[in-house]
Each structure stands twice: as structure tokens, then as C-alpha cells.
Amino acid sequence: MDRLERYAGGDRLLDAVQRAVRALPLGAGRDALHGRWLGHPLHPILVQVPVGAWTSAALLDLLPGRRRSAGVLVALGLAGAGPAAAAGWVDWAELHRDQQRVGFVHAVANATAVVLYTGSLSARLRGRSLRGKWLGFLGLTVASAGGALGGHLAYRQAAGANHAEQVPHLVGSGWHDLGAVGDFPIGRAVRRVLGDVPVLVVRENEDTVHALADHCSHLGGPLSEGHMEDGCVRCPWHGSLFRLSDGWNLEGPATAPQPAFEVQLSAGRVRVRLDRPASEQQKNGSPPEKATPLGSSGERRR
């Protein structure tokens, strides 16, 4: 696996595939496939259909008199493979290169399994049940190898994980001083470090300051190096858009919001404490309302 991550011989092909996937006119469907509406990647859920159907078909193939049911499950798995692949490819296009190398082989293995199961279904429909069974067993073996690569991608390389999840566990309770108000120019992103946690600080005007965890929840990109856009920050690595007031992810590929800090201006100093995650503020499936920033009123609340 480590050698696969480092192998650069196919990078030109990966560049071409990445450009093709990014050029697809998916519109809002791209974020839907990422799983932004769900709060975590959609691909792992969708793959349960083909994997579950094909595994069940293999079990039925070992039992007498289950030929028709096994064929139905093979067809169901093929039907579910398309949406799973679509979600997987849009996620793949926004990964680091070492992750893409593993992910590409994962996709090739899954595509090979689809070809084998297509042959299995064709053989079953033509009455060649024994051939259909063996093609199905071979397809399940290849799909299982692809699943192992997917597990390495998710659990070893942390593709799809929330890279800001640890922030609430690293930031102590209470208020923390980040510096004098004058140290933060209006309209510019400033990076500060709170213990072991980098923090993005943006002073919107004289009385309003926003603070978010600096490492993007998608893959840890430095938001302090991103672009400010109408009260939001766009990650410089993969383009995720977060609202500065509460960290809500307005555009993917990030599926998790950024940890947001409550800000208080007191005696010319900027102080912060960790706010509740934006996901906890979500009500009835709708994004949280824009938080009211603490500005000069924060001084009166000391």
C-alpha cells in the first residue's frame, strides 16, 4: 500500500481523469454526491447496495434451488454500482495525490467487478448458471479486494474523514486571549494558534470579529490562506466554502462544518471560546441561522 501511495508513474493519467471529473456539468448535484446534505460522504452508504447484494447472491449460489433469487440480487448490485461509482469519483477528484493513487486502483477493481458481474448476469439469463456462478464468485473476490483498498483509503489515509473533529477535544473551556484588536486588520485573514489548534481570525469591521478552526474539515487545508467571499471563506485547496459567522459549510467538497468560536472584544483584546458545532445548531434539516457576532456588546457582557 505504501508503495502504491508513492508510485508516480500514472500521475499524468490521474491528472486527465481529475480534469474530466471536475469538468462534468453536475451543478448542485456535485455537492449532493459529496454528501454535504448528509453531513458525511455519501459514497460509503451507496456501496452497501452492490456489496450487500453480491454477497447475498454468493450465499444463495451455494444453496440449491436459489438460482433465480441469486440472479435478481446480481442485477440489483449492478443497478446500485452506478450511483456508488458517481459519488466515489466526485470525491476522488478532490483528494490529495497519494490518496488518488490508491483510490484509482480501488475504482479499477470495482469496475472490473462490475464487468464480471455483468458477464455473470448475462450467463444466468442464457441458462448457463454454472458459468454465472463462477463469474459471480470471481467478481466478489475482486470487489472484496477493491473494498480493502477503500478501507485503506478511508482509515489509513483519512479520505472522507472530518479533519476538524479533534478541535473540541484540544481547546480548553473558557475564554482565551488571541491578541490586541489592532493586531487584526479589517477584512484580512489572520492565523493564530490556540494551544495546539490553529485559528482563523477575520475582523469584519470595528466591532465584529469572527474566528474558525483554521484547518479545513475536508482535508485540513489552511483557511487563513483562502479567499474571503461575502462573509465566507473559501478553502485554497479544494474550494469548500464556510460561513465565517458560524462555520456552516455552504459548498463542498467539505461535508462537515468548521468549529466556530464565540468572540468577545474586551479592553481592546480579542478573546474566544469554542462555540457549539454548527451541526448541533441545525434544526429540522435546515442550516443554522446566521449567528449574531459579539462585538462591542461583548465588552458590556464581561
Solvent accessible surface area in square Angstrom, and as a share of the most:
residue,aa,sasa,rsa
1,M,100,0.45
2,D,59,0.31
3,R,195,0.71
4,L,44,0.22
5,E,29,0.13
6,R,161,0.59
7,Y,138,0.53
8,A,60,0.47
9,G,58,0.56
10,G,27,0.26
11,D,25,0.13
12,R,214,0.78
13,L,98,0.49
14,L,8,0.04
15,D,50,0.26
16,A,44,0.34
17,V,32,0.19
18,Q,27,0.12
19,R,158,0.58
20,A,59,0.46
21,V,12,0.07
22,R,110,0.40
23,A,79,0.62
24,L,86,0.43
25,P,133,0.83
26,L,59,0.29
27,G,61,0.59
28,A,92,0.71
29,G,31,0.30
30,R,44,0.16
31,D,32,0.17
32,A,44,0.34
33,L,38,0.19
34,H,5,0.02
35,G,0,0.00
36,R,72,0.26
37,W,155,0.54
38,L,60,0.30
39,G,38,0.37
40,H,87,0.39
41,P,23,0.14
42,L,22,0.11
43,H,36,0.16
44,P,68,0.43
45,I,78,0.40
46,L,41,0.20
47,V,32,0.19
48,Q,112,0.50
49,V,65,0.38
50,P,8,0.05
51,V,74,0.42
52,G,35,0.33
53,A,5,0.04
54,W,8,0.03
55,T,56,0.33
56,S,45,0.29
57,A,1,0.01
58,A,12,0.09
59,L,109,0.54
60,L,37,0.18
61,D,10,0.05
62,L,124,0.62
63,L,93,0.46
64,P,125,0.78
65,G,83,0.79
66,R,120,0.44
67,R,144,0.52
68,R,213,0.78
69,S,50,0.32
70,A,0,0.00
71,G,11,0.11
72,V,94,0.54
73,L,39,0.20
74,V,0,0.00
75,A,39,0.30
76,L,89,0.44
77,G,0,0.00
78,L,36,0.18
79,A,72,0.55
80,G,11,0.11
81,A,14,0.11
82,G,43,0.42
83,P,69,0.43
84,A,5,0.04
85,A,48,0.37
86,A,42,0.33
87,A,0,0.00
88,G,17,0.16
89,W,74,0.26
90,V,3,0.02
91,D,30,0.16
92,W,11,0.04
93,A,0,0.00
94,E,15,0.07
95,L,16,0.08
96,H,64,0.29
97,R,67,0.24
98,D,58,0.30
99,Q,7,0.03
100,Q,1,0.01
101,R,39,0.14
102,V,0,0.00
103,G,4,0.04
104,F,43,0.18
105,V,58,0.33
106,H,25,0.11
107,A,21,0.16
108,V,74,0.42
109,A,15,0.11
110,N,48,0.24
111,A,56,0.43
112,T,57,0.33
113,A,0,0.00
114,V,51,0.29
115,V,103,0.59
116,L,29,0.14
117,Y,3,0.01
118,T,69,0.40
119,G,26,0.25
120,S,0,0.00
121,L,38,0.19
122,S,46,0.30
123,A,0,0.00
124,R,24,0.09
125,L,142,0.71
126,R,140,0.51
127,G,53,0.51
128,R,121,0.44
129,S,27,0.17
130,L,120,0.60
131,R,120,0.44
132,G,0,0.00
133,K,53,0.22
134,W,162,0.57
135,L,34,0.17
136,G,3,0.03
137,F,51,0.21
138,L,91,0.45
139,G,0,0.00
140,L,38,0.19
141,T,88,0.51
142,V,34,0.19
143,A,13,0.10
144,S,66,0.43
145,A,56,0.44
146,G,0,0.00
147,G,41,0.39
148,A,61,0.48
149,L,21,0.10
150,G,17,0.16
151,G,25,0.24
152,H,22,0.10
153,L,22,0.11
154,A,40,0.31
155,Y,195,0.74
156,R,152,0.56
157,Q,23,0.10
158,A,32,0.25
159,A,15,0.11
160,G,36,0.35
161,A,47,0.36
162,N,60,0.31
163,H,50,0.22
164,A,0,0.00
165,E,93,0.42
166,Q,73,0.32
167,V,6,0.04
168,P,54,0.34
169,H,138,0.62
170,L,90,0.45
171,V,17,0.10
172,G,42,0.41
173,S,115,0.74
174,G,39,0.37
175,W,67,0.23
176,H,42,0.19
177,D,71,0.37
178,L,14,0.07
179,G,10,0.10
180,A,31,0.24
181,V,22,0.13
182,G,66,0.63
183,D,74,0.38
184,F,0,0.00
185,P,52,0.33
186,I,84,0.43
187,G,45,0.43
188,R,157,0.57
189,A,30,0.23
190,V,23,0.13
191,R,118,0.43
192,R,73,0.27
193,V,83,0.48
194,L,21,0.10
195,G,66,0.63
196,D,118,0.61
197,V,4,0.02
198,P,17,0.11
199,V,0,0.00
200,L,0,0.00
201,V,0,0.00
202,V,6,0.04
203,R,28,0.10
204,E,86,0.39
205,N,65,0.33
206,E,110,0.49
207,D,69,0.36
208,T,16,0.09
209,V,2,0.01
210,H,13,0.06
211,A,2,0.02
212,L,0,0.00
213,A,1,0.01
214,D,0,0.00
215,H,70,0.31
216,C,1,0.01
217,S,3,0.02
218,H,21,0.09
219,L,9,0.05
220,G,18,0.17
221,G,0,0.00
222,P,24,0.15
223,L,0,0.00
224,S,19,0.12
225,E,124,0.56
226,G,14,0.13
227,H,123,0.55
228,M,65,0.29
229,E,60,0.27
230,D,147,0.76
231,G,36,0.35
232,C,11,0.06
233,V,0,0.00
234,R,59,0.22
235,C,5,0.03
236,P,54,0.34
237,W,119,0.42
238,H,33,0.15
239,G,21,0.20
240,S,0,0.00
241,L,15,0.08
242,F,0,0.00
243,R,39,0.14
244,L,9,0.04
245,S,19,0.12
246,D,2,0.01
247,G,0,0.00
248,W,23,0.08
249,N,4,0.02
250,L,57,0.29
251,E,69,0.31
252,G,11,0.10
253,P,10,0.06
254,A,0,0.00
255,T,20,0.11
256,A,13,0.10
257,P,20,0.13
258,Q,1,0.00
259,P,11,0.07
260,A,3,0.02
261,F,11,0.05
262,E,40,0.18
263,V,7,0.04
264,Q,9,0.04
265,L,7,0.03
266,S,7,0.05
267,A,80,0.62
268,G,41,0.39
269,R,101,0.37
270,V,0,0.00
271,R,71,0.26
272,V,0,0.00
273,R,86,0.31
274,L,47,0.23
275,D,49,0.25
276,R,127,0.46
277,P,41,0.26
278,A,0,0.00
279,S,60,0.39
280,E,96,0.43
281,Q,30,0.13
282,Q,64,0.29
283,K,130,0.55
284,N,158,0.81
285,G,65,0.62
286,S,58,0.37
287,P,71,0.45
288,P,9,0.06
289,E,150,0.67
290,K,132,0.56
291,A,36,0.28
292,T,124,0.72
293,P,54,0.34
294,L,21,0.10
295,G,7,0.07
296,S,46,0.30
297,S,38,0.24
298,G,0,0.00
299,E,75,0.34
300,R,187,0.68
301,R,144,0.52
302,R,180,0.66
